Amino acid sequence: MDTLPIINQTYDLYKQIVDIVDHLEKRHRLSLGKSIEDTVLNLLSELIMAKNAPKPLKAGYLIKSCAHQETCMLKLRLCLELKLVNETKIFQAQSTAEEVGRQIGGWLKSTHSQ
């Protein structure tokens, strides 16, 4: 089974998030860290659903994916503003998440034009 580049990139984002969460203090790891991980896993799940869904249903999954991506960006920004972890790791994860968002937008646009 072929894996789409957006799914591979989201998988890489998840690995980056796991590394970030590992470096959080325990109280943040169990709340914000777990929440970020869950958000990215939900994003990944929605993308896989979109990949396998019939054409008329793809847009709904992509809209949910977009919401999870935006939520992830906000949570990463919160980590940055609260200075909870290394800034470089947060910037790298944000960059990956932004790229995933651009790909979702392009995929969503292509479903509307069909």
GUMIVEX-743135 format. One record per residue (C-alpha): x negated, y, z negated; residue in three letters. Coordinates in steps of 0.2 Angstrom, whole numbers, padded with zeros to 4 digits, always signed. Layout:
residues N
XYZAla/...
end
This chain:
residues 114
+0000+0000+0000Met/-0007+0017+0005Asp/-0009+0030-0008Thr/-0006+0048-0003Leu/-0020+0061-0007Pro/-0008+0071-0018Ile/-0006+0056-0029Ile/-0025+0053-0030Asn/-0027+0071-0034Gln/-0014+0070-0048Thr/-0022+0054-0054Tyr/-0039+0064-0055Asp/-0030+0078-0064Leu/-0024+0065-0077Tyr/-0042+0059-0080Lys/-0047+0077-0083Gln/-0033+0080-0095Ile/-0038+0064-0105Val/-0055+0071-0106Asp/-0049+0088-0112Ile/-0037+0080-0125Val/-0051+0069-0132Asp/-0060+0085-0137His/-0045+0093-0146Leu/-0044+0094-0165Glu/-0033+0080-0171Lys/-0018+0092-0175Arg/-0018+0099-0157His/-0022+0082-0150Arg/-0006+0074-0157Leu/+0005+0088-0151Ser/+0000+0099-0137Leu/-0013+0086-0130Gly/+0000+0072-0130Lys/+0013+0084-0122Ser/+0001+0089-0108Ile/-0003+0070-0105Glu/+0016+0066-0104Asp/+0019+0081-0092Thr/+0005+0075-0080Val/+0011+0057-0081Leu/+0029+0063-0077Asn/+0022+0073-0062Leu/+0013+0057-0056Leu/+0029+0047-0058Ser/+0040+0060-0048Glu/+0027+0060-0034Leu/+0027+0041-0033Ile/+0046+0042-0033Met/+0046+0055-0019Ala/+0034+0044-0009Lys/+0045+0029-0009Asn/+0062+0038-0009Ala/+0073+0039+0007Pro/+0071+0056+0016Lys/+0087+0064+0010Pro/+0081+0061-0008Leu/+0063+0067-0007Lys/+0067+0085-0010Ala/+0074+0082-0027Gly/+0059+0072-0033Tyr/+0048+0085-0026Leu/+0057+0099-0035Ile/+0055+0090-0052Lys/+0037+0087-0048Ser/+0035+0106-0045Cys/+0043+0109-0062Ala/+0031+0097-0071His/+0016+0105-0062Gln/+0021+0122-0068Glu/+0024+0116-0085Thr/+0006+0108-0085Cys/-0001+0125-0079Met/+0007+0134-0094Leu/+0001+0121-0107Lys/-0017+0122-0100Leu/-0016+0141-0101Arg/-0010+0139-0119Leu/-0026+0129-0123Cys/-0036+0142-0115Leu/-0029+0156-0124Glu/-0030+0147-0141Leu/-0048+0143-0137Lys/-0045+0125-0141Leu/-0057+0117-0129Val/-0071+0121-0117Asn/-0066+0134-0105Glu/-0075+0126-0090Thr/-0065+0110-0092Lys/-0048+0120-0093Ile/-0053+0130-0077Phe/-0057+0114-0068Gln/-0041+0106-0073Ala/-0031+0122-0068Gln/-0039+0122-0051Ser/-0034+0103-0048Thr/-0017+0107-0054Ala/-0015+0122-0043Glu/-0021+0111-0028Glu/-0008+0098-0032Val/+0005+0112-0033Gly/+0000+0118-0016Arg/+0002+0101-0009Gln/+0019+0099-0017Ile/+0025+0115-0009Gly/+0019+0110+0008Gly/+0027+0093+0006Trp/+0043+0101+0000Leu/+0043+0113+0015Lys/+0041+0099+0027Ser/+0056+0090+0020Thr/+0067+0105+0023His/+0061+0107+0041Ser/+0066+0089+0046Gln/
end
